[in-house]
Amino acid sequence: MSGIGGWLRRGLIGLPFLWLAVFFLLPLAIVAAISLTESADTIPPFRPLFGMAAAGLQSHLTLANYRELAEGCLGAYANSLGNAALATLLCLAIGYPFAFAIARAPGLWRHLLLFMVMLPFWTSFLIRVYAWIALLQPSGLVNRLLLDAGIIAAPLPLLYNAFSVELGLVYSYLPFMILPLYGSLMRLEESLVEAAADLGAPPWRVFVGVILPLTLPGIAAGMLLVFIPAVGEFVIPDLLGGPNTLMVGKLLWQEFFDNVDWPAASAIAMALVAIVTLPLLVAQRLLARAAA
C-alpha cells in the first residue's frame, strides 16, 4: 500500500509540472526555435532549423532576427515599458486607498464595494475599450460636458495619444491591483496597528512603519498583475493610441499578420519574455524577504 501511495503522491505532484511542460515550456521552446530561423515564402513561412541537402545536414540557424530587433525595435520596447510602468504606478496610487477603504468598511459595504470593483469583468474587455472612444472623442461626452460648463472653448485632444493609452491601461487593470492589496490588508493584524498607535506613533508613521511593510506581498502581486499584461497589451494601444502609438503587442501583430514574418515576430516575443522575467525575479525576492 505504501508503494501505491508513493506513486500516487508522485503522480499528483508531477501533474502540474507536466502541465507546465506541455502548455508552457514546449510552446516557448517552439517560439524560441522559430526566432532562430529565416523567413521563407512557404507554409509555414520559415525555414526549418535543420534540413537535408546534397552536401548533408544543413543548418539555417541565424541571429539576424535579434540583430534587426536591436536595431529597429527598441523604441517600441521603450514605449511599452514606459507606459506599463506608469500605468502600474498610477494603479498603485489609486488602488491602495481604494483597497484600504474597502478593507476598513463594514461588512455589507465591503461586499458591495468588492462587487463594484469586479463589476467591469461582467462586460467584454473590447466593449469597455470601445466605450472610451465614445467618451473621449471630440464630440464625445467628456468634451461636451466641458464645453457646456464653459471650462474649455474648443474640444480637447483626449483620444489617439499617450493620455488615452494610459487612461485605458489604468482603467482596465486597476481591479488587478485592488484585489491583491485588499487581500493583504484583510490579513493585517489590527493589534499591531493599535500597538503602534498606543505607543504614540502618528497616523502617517503607523502607515509607513507598520501597514506598508506588512502589505508588501500584496503590492508586489498587484504590480506584477498590472505590469506584465500591460507591457504586451495590443487592444488598448491599437484602439485608443492610434497609428502613432507603437507598443510591443502591436508590433507583434504587424510582424505576424501584416508582414507574415514569423521568425521576426518570434524574436520580438522572446525578447519580451526575457524583459518580463526581470520583474518576476524582483517580486519573488521581495516576497521572500517579506515572508522572512
C-alpha positions as a Markdown table, in Angstrom:
| # | Residue | x | y | z |
|---|---|---|---|---|
| 1 | Met | 0.0 | 0.0 | 0.0 |
| 2 | Ser | 2.8 | 2.4 | 0.8 |
| 3 | Gly | 4.3 | 1.8 | -2.7 |
| 4 | Ile | 0.9 | 2.7 | -4.3 |
| 5 | Gly | 0.6 | 5.7 | -2.1 |
| 6 | Gly | 4.1 | 6.9 | -3.0 |
| 7 | Trp | 3.4 | 6.5 | -6.7 |
| 8 | Leu | 0.1 | 8.3 | -6.3 |
| 9 | Arg | 1.7 | 11.2 | -4.5 |
| 10 | Arg | 4.4 | 11.5 | -7.1 |
| 11 | Gly | 1.8 | 11.5 | -9.8 |
| 12 | Leu | -0.2 | 14.2 | -8.2 |
| 13 | Ile | 2.9 | 16.3 | -7.7 |
| 14 | Gly | 4.1 | 15.7 | -11.2 |
| 15 | Leu | 0.8 | 16.7 | -12.9 |
| 16 | Pro | 1.3 | 20.5 | -12.5 |
| 17 | Phe | 4.9 | 20.1 | -13.8 |
| 18 | Leu | 3.6 | 18.1 | -16.8 |
| 19 | Trp | 1.0 | 20.7 | -17.5 |
| 20 | Leu | 3.7 | 23.5 | -17.4 |
| 21 | Ala | 6.0 | 21.4 | -19.6 |
| 22 | Val | 3.3 | 20.7 | -22.3 |
| 23 | Phe | 1.5 | 24.0 | -22.3 |
| 24 | Phe | 4.2 | 26.5 | -21.4 |
| 25 | Leu | 7.8 | 25.2 | -21.9 |
| 26 | Leu | 7.1 | 23.3 | -25.1 |
| 27 | Pro | 5.3 | 26.3 | -26.9 |
| 28 | Leu | 8.0 | 28.6 | -25.6 |
| 29 | Ala | 10.7 | 26.3 | -27.0 |
| 30 | Ile | 8.9 | 26.2 | -30.4 |
| 31 | Val | 8.8 | 30.0 | -30.5 |
| 32 | Ala | 12.5 | 30.2 | -29.5 |
| 33 | Ala | 13.4 | 27.8 | -32.3 |
| 34 | Ile | 11.3 | 29.8 | -34.9 |
| 35 | Ser | 13.1 | 33.0 | -33.7 |
| 36 | Leu | 16.4 | 31.5 | -34.8 |
| 37 | Thr | 15.3 | 30.6 | -38.3 |
| 38 | Glu | 15.0 | 32.5 | -41.6 |
| 39 | Ser | 11.7 | 33.8 | -43.1 |
| 40 | Ala | 10.6 | 32.0 | -46.3 |
| 41 | Asp | 7.8 | 32.0 | -48.8 |
| 42 | Thr | 6.5 | 28.7 | -47.6 |
| 43 | Ile | 3.8 | 27.2 | -45.3 |
| 44 | Pro | 4.7 | 27.7 | -42.5 |
| 45 | Pro | 6.6 | 30.9 | -43.5 |
| 46 | Phe | 10.0 | 30.0 | -42.2 |
| 47 | Arg | 12.8 | 27.6 | -43.0 |
| 48 | Pro | 13.4 | 24.6 | -40.6 |
| 49 | Leu | 16.4 | 24.9 | -38.3 |
| 50 | Phe | 18.0 | 21.9 | -39.9 |
| 51 | Gly | 17.4 | 20.3 | -43.2 |
| 52 | Met | 18.9 | 17.7 | -45.5 |
| 53 | Ala | 20.8 | 18.9 | -48.6 |
| 54 | Ala | 23.0 | 17.3 | -51.2 |
| 55 | Ala | 26.0 | 18.0 | -49.0 |
| 56 | Gly | 24.3 | 16.5 | -46.0 |
| 57 | Leu | 22.7 | 18.1 | -42.9 |
| 58 | Gln | 22.3 | 21.9 | -43.5 |
| 59 | Ser | 21.6 | 24.4 | -40.7 |
| 60 | His | 19.5 | 27.6 | -41.2 |
| 61 | Leu | 20.3 | 28.9 | -37.7 |
| 62 | Thr | 20.7 | 32.7 | -37.6 |
| 63 | Leu | 20.7 | 35.6 | -35.2 |
| 64 | Ala | 19.7 | 38.1 | -37.8 |
| 65 | Asn | 16.2 | 38.5 | -36.3 |
| 66 | Tyr | 17.7 | 39.5 | -32.9 |
| 67 | Arg | 20.1 | 41.9 | -34.7 |
| 68 | Glu | 17.2 | 43.6 | -36.5 |
| 69 | Leu | 15.3 | 43.7 | -33.2 |
| 70 | Ala | 18.2 | 45.5 | -31.5 |
| 71 | Glu | 18.5 | 48.0 | -34.4 |
| 72 | Gly | 14.8 | 48.9 | -35.1 |
| 73 | Cys | 12.5 | 47.8 | -32.3 |
| 74 | Leu | 14.0 | 49.4 | -29.2 |
| 75 | Gly | 11.6 | 52.3 | -29.5 |
| 76 | Ala | 8.5 | 50.0 | -29.2 |
| 77 | Tyr | 10.0 | 48.3 | -26.2 |
| 78 | Ala | 10.8 | 51.7 | -24.5 |
| 79 | Asn | 7.2 | 52.8 | -25.2 |
| 80 | Ser | 5.8 | 49.5 | -23.8 |
| 81 | Leu | 7.9 | 49.6 | -20.7 |
| 82 | Gly | 7.3 | 53.2 | -20.0 |
| 83 | Asn | 3.5 | 53.0 | -20.5 |
| 84 | Ala | 3.3 | 49.8 | -18.5 |
| 85 | Ala | 5.5 | 51.2 | -15.6 |
| 86 | Leu | 3.5 | 54.5 | -15.5 |
| 87 | Ala | 0.2 | 52.6 | -15.5 |
| 88 | Thr | 1.4 | 50.3 | -12.7 |
| 89 | Leu | 2.4 | 53.3 | -10.5 |
| 90 | Leu | -0.9 | 55.0 | -11.2 |
| 91 | Cys | -2.8 | 51.9 | -10.4 |
| 92 | Leu | -0.9 | 51.5 | -7.1 |
| 93 | Ala | -1.5 | 55.2 | -6.2 |
| 94 | Ile | -5.2 | 54.9 | -7.0 |
| 95 | Gly | -5.7 | 51.3 | -5.9 |
| 96 | Tyr | -4.1 | 51.4 | -2.4 |
| 97 | Pro | -6.6 | 54.0 | -1.0 |
| 98 | Phe | -9.5 | 52.1 | -2.6 |
| 99 | Ala | -8.3 | 48.7 | -1.1 |
| 100 | Phe | -7.7 | 50.3 | 2.3 |
| 101 | Ala | -11.2 | 51.8 | 2.3 |
| 102 | Ile | -12.7 | 48.5 | 1.3 |
| 103 | Ala | -10.8 | 46.6 | 3.9 |
| 104 | Arg | -11.9 | 49.1 | 6.7 |
| 105 | Ala | -15.6 | 49.2 | 5.5 |
| 106 | Pro | -18.4 | 47.5 | 7.5 |
| 107 | Gly | -19.4 | 44.0 | 6.3 |
| 108 | Leu | -22.3 | 44.9 | 4.0 |
| 109 | Trp | -20.5 | 47.9 | 2.4 |
| 110 | Arg | -17.3 | 45.8 | 2.0 |
| 111 | His | -19.2 | 43.3 | -0.1 |
| 112 | Leu | -20.9 | 46.0 | -2.1 |
| 113 | Leu | -17.6 | 47.8 | -2.8 |
| 114 | Leu | -15.9 | 44.5 | -3.9 |
| 115 | Phe | -18.8 | 43.8 | -6.2 |
| 116 | Met | -18.3 | 47.3 | -7.8 |
| 117 | Val | -14.6 | 46.5 | -8.3 |
| 118 | Met | -15.4 | 43.2 | -10.1 |
| 119 | Leu | -18.4 | 44.5 | -12.0 |
| 120 | Pro | -16.4 | 45.6 | -15.1 |
| 121 | Phe | -15.4 | 41.9 | -15.6 |
| 122 | Trp | -19.0 | 41.1 | -16.4 |
| 123 | Thr | -18.6 | 43.2 | -19.7 |
| 124 | Ser | -16.4 | 42.3 | -22.6 |
| 125 | Phe | -13.0 | 43.9 | -22.5 |
| 126 | Leu | -13.3 | 45.0 | -26.1 |
| 127 | Ile | -16.6 | 46.7 | -25.5 |
| 128 | Arg | -15.2 | 48.6 | -22.5 |
| 129 | Val | -12.3 | 49.9 | -24.6 |
| 130 | Tyr | -14.6 | 50.9 | -27.4 |
| 131 | Ala | -16.7 | 52.8 | -24.8 |
| 132 | Trp | -13.8 | 55.0 | -24.1 |
| 133 | Ile | -13.6 | 56.0 | -27.7 |
| 134 | Ala | -17.2 | 57.3 | -27.5 |
| 135 | Leu | -16.3 | 59.2 | -24.3 |
| 136 | Leu | -13.0 | 60.8 | -25.3 |
| 137 | Gln | -13.6 | 61.7 | -29.0 |
| 138 | Pro | -14.0 | 65.4 | -29.8 |
| 139 | Ser | -17.8 | 65.1 | -29.9 |
| 140 | Gly | -17.8 | 62.7 | -27.0 |
| 141 | Leu | -19.4 | 63.0 | -23.6 |
| 142 | Val | -16.3 | 64.4 | -21.8 |
| 143 | Asn | -15.7 | 67.2 | -24.2 |
| 144 | Arg | -19.4 | 68.1 | -24.4 |
| 145 | Leu | -19.6 | 68.4 | -20.6 |
| 146 | Leu | -16.6 | 70.6 | -20.5 |
| 147 | Leu | -17.9 | 72.8 | -23.3 |
| 148 | Asp | -21.3 | 73.1 | -21.8 |
| 149 | Ala | -19.7 | 74.0 | -18.4 |
| 150 | Gly | -17.6 | 76.7 | -20.1 |
| 151 | Ile | -14.4 | 75.2 | -18.9 |
| 152 | Ile | -12.9 | 74.9 | -22.4 |
| 153 | Ala | -13.6 | 76.8 | -25.6 |
| 154 | Ala | -12.7 | 74.0 | -28.0 |
| 155 | Pro | -12.7 | 70.2 | -27.8 |
| 156 | Leu | -9.6 | 68.8 | -26.1 |
| 157 | Pro | -7.4 | 66.1 | -27.9 |
| 158 | Leu | -8.2 | 63.3 | -25.5 |
| 159 | Leu | -8.1 | 60.5 | -28.0 |
| 160 | Tyr | -5.4 | 58.8 | -30.1 |
| 161 | Asn | -2.5 | 59.9 | -27.9 |
| 162 | Ala | -0.4 | 58.8 | -24.9 |
| 163 | Phe | -3.1 | 60.2 | -22.5 |
| 164 | Ser | -5.8 | 57.9 | -23.9 |
| 165 | Val | -3.5 | 54.9 | -23.8 |
| 166 | Glu | -2.6 | 55.4 | -20.1 |
| 167 | Leu | -6.2 | 56.0 | -19.2 |
| 168 | Gly | -7.2 | 52.8 | -20.9 |
| 169 | Leu | -4.4 | 50.8 | -19.2 |
| 170 | Val | -5.2 | 52.2 | -15.7 |
| 171 | Tyr | -9.0 | 51.7 | -16.2 |
| 172 | Ser | -8.6 | 48.1 | -17.5 |
| 173 | Tyr | -6.0 | 46.9 | -15.0 |
| 174 | Leu | -7.0 | 48.8 | -11.8 |
| 175 | Pro | -9.0 | 45.8 | -10.4 |
| 176 | Phe | -5.9 | 43.6 | -10.7 |
| 177 | Met | -4.2 | 46.0 | -8.3 |
| 178 | Ile | -7.0 | 46.5 | -5.9 |
| 179 | Leu | -7.8 | 42.8 | -5.2 |
| 180 | Pro | -4.3 | 41.7 | -4.1 |
| 181 | Leu | -3.9 | 44.8 | -2.0 |
| 182 | Tyr | -7.3 | 44.1 | -0.4 |
| 183 | Gly | -6.2 | 40.6 | 0.5 |
| 184 | Ser | -3.1 | 41.8 | 2.2 |
| 185 | Leu | -4.9 | 44.5 | 4.1 |
| 186 | Met | -7.5 | 42.0 | 5.3 |
| 187 | Arg | -4.8 | 39.7 | 6.7 |
| 188 | Leu | -3.2 | 42.6 | 8.5 |
| 189 | Glu | -3.1 | 42.2 | 12.3 |
| 190 | Glu | -5.1 | 45.0 | 13.8 |
| 191 | Ser | -3.3 | 44.5 | 17.1 |
| 192 | Leu | 0.0 | 45.7 | 15.5 |
| 193 | Val | -1.7 | 48.9 | 14.3 |
| 194 | Glu | -3.3 | 49.5 | 17.7 |
| 195 | Ala | 0.1 | 48.9 | 19.5 |
| 196 | Ala | 1.9 | 51.4 | 17.3 |
| 197 | Ala | -0.8 | 54.0 | 17.9 |
| 198 | Asp | -0.8 | 53.3 | 21.7 |
| 199 | Leu | 3.0 | 53.9 | 21.7 |
| 200 | Gly | 2.4 | 57.4 | 20.4 |
| 201 | Ala | 3.1 | 57.0 | 16.6 |
| 202 | Pro | 1.2 | 59.5 | 14.4 |
| 203 | Pro | -1.1 | 58.0 | 11.7 |
| 204 | Trp | 1.5 | 58.6 | 8.9 |
| 205 | Arg | 4.1 | 56.8 | 11.0 |
| 206 | Val | 1.8 | 53.9 | 11.6 |
| 207 | Phe | 1.2 | 53.6 | 7.9 |
| 208 | Val | 4.8 | 53.9 | 6.8 |
| 209 | Gly | 6.3 | 51.7 | 9.7 |
| 210 | Val | 3.6 | 49.1 | 10.1 |
| 211 | Ile | 0.9 | 48.9 | 7.4 |
| 212 | Leu | 3.0 | 49.5 | 4.3 |
| 213 | Pro | 5.8 | 46.9 | 5.1 |
| 214 | Leu | 3.2 | 44.2 | 6.0 |
| 215 | Thr | 1.3 | 44.7 | 2.7 |
| 216 | Leu | 4.4 | 44.5 | 0.5 |
| 217 | Pro | 3.4 | 41.0 | -0.8 |
| 218 | Gly | 0.1 | 42.5 | -2.0 |
| 219 | Ile | 1.8 | 45.4 | -3.5 |
| 220 | Ala | 4.3 | 43.1 | -5.4 |
| 221 | Ala | 1.5 | 40.8 | -6.6 |
| 222 | Gly | -0.6 | 43.7 | -7.8 |
| 223 | Met | 2.2 | 45.4 | -9.6 |
| 224 | Leu | 3.0 | 42.1 | -11.4 |
| 225 | Leu | -0.6 | 41.5 | -12.3 |
| 226 | Val | -0.7 | 45.0 | -13.9 |
| 227 | Phe | 2.8 | 45.4 | -15.3 |
| 228 | Ile | 3.1 | 42.1 | -17.1 |
| 229 | Pro | -0.1 | 42.2 | -19.2 |
| 230 | Ala | 0.3 | 45.9 | -19.8 |
| 231 | Val | 3.7 | 45.5 | -21.4 |
| 232 | Gly | 2.3 | 43.2 | -24.1 |
| 233 | Glu | -1.1 | 45.0 | -24.5 |
| 234 | Phe | -2.4 | 45.2 | -28.0 |
| 235 | Val | -6.1 | 46.2 | -28.0 |
| 236 | Ile | -5.7 | 49.4 | -25.9 |
| 237 | Pro | -2.8 | 50.9 | -27.9 |
| 238 | Asp | -4.4 | 49.9 | -31.2 |
| 239 | Leu | -7.8 | 51.4 | -30.5 |
| 240 | Leu | -7.0 | 54.3 | -28.2 |
| 241 | Gly | -3.5 | 55.1 | -29.2 |
| 242 | Gly | -3.9 | 55.4 | -33.0 |
| 243 | Pro | -1.3 | 54.8 | -35.6 |
| 244 | Asn | 1.4 | 56.8 | -33.9 |
| 245 | Thr | 1.4 | 54.7 | -30.7 |
| 246 | Leu | 3.7 | 51.7 | -31.3 |
| 247 | Met | 4.0 | 49.1 | -28.5 |
| 248 | Val | 5.2 | 45.6 | -28.5 |
| 249 | Gly | 1.8 | 43.9 | -28.8 |
| 250 | Lys | 1.0 | 46.0 | -31.9 |
| 251 | Leu | 4.5 | 45.3 | -33.3 |
| 252 | Leu | 3.9 | 41.5 | -32.8 |
| 253 | Trp | 0.6 | 41.8 | -34.7 |
| 254 | Gln | 2.2 | 43.6 | -37.6 |
| 255 | Glu | 5.0 | 41.1 | -37.9 |
| 256 | Phe | 2.8 | 38.0 | -37.6 |
| 257 | Phe | -0.2 | 39.1 | -39.7 |
| 258 | Asp | 0.8 | 42.1 | -41.9 |
| 259 | Asn | 4.4 | 41.1 | -42.8 |
| 260 | Val | 3.9 | 37.4 | -42.2 |
| 261 | Asp | 7.4 | 37.3 | -40.8 |
| 262 | Trp | 7.1 | 34.6 | -38.1 |
| 263 | Pro | 10.8 | 34.5 | -37.2 |
| 264 | Ala | 11.0 | 38.3 | -36.5 |
| 265 | Ala | 7.8 | 38.1 | -34.5 |
| 266 | Ser | 9.1 | 35.2 | -32.5 |
| 267 | Ala | 12.3 | 37.1 | -31.7 |
| 268 | Ile | 10.2 | 40.0 | -30.5 |
| 269 | Ala | 8.1 | 37.7 | -28.3 |
| 270 | Met | 11.2 | 36.0 | -26.8 |
| 271 | Ala | 12.8 | 39.4 | -26.0 |
| 272 | Leu | 9.5 | 40.4 | -24.3 |
| 273 | Val | 9.6 | 37.2 | -22.2 |
| 274 | Ala | 13.2 | 38.0 | -21.2 |
| 275 | Ile | 12.2 | 41.5 | -20.2 |
| 276 | Val | 9.2 | 40.4 | -18.2 |
| 277 | Thr | 11.2 | 37.8 | -16.3 |
| 278 | Leu | 13.2 | 40.5 | -14.5 |
| 279 | Pro | 10.2 | 42.0 | -12.6 |
| 280 | Leu | 9.1 | 38.4 | -11.7 |
| 281 | Leu | 12.5 | 37.7 | -10.1 |
| 282 | Val | 12.5 | 41.1 | -8.3 |
| 283 | Ala | 8.9 | 40.4 | -7.0 |
| 284 | Gln | 9.9 | 36.9 | -5.9 |
| 285 | Arg | 12.8 | 38.4 | -3.9 |
| 286 | Leu | 10.6 | 41.0 | -2.3 |
| 287 | Leu | 8.0 | 38.3 | -1.3 |
| 288 | Ala | 10.8 | 36.1 | 0.1 |
| 289 | Arg | 12.0 | 39.0 | 2.3 |
| 290 | Ala | 8.5 | 39.8 | 3.4 |
| 291 | Ala | 7.9 | 36.2 | 4.4 |
| 292 | Ala | 11.1 | 36.0 | 6.3 |
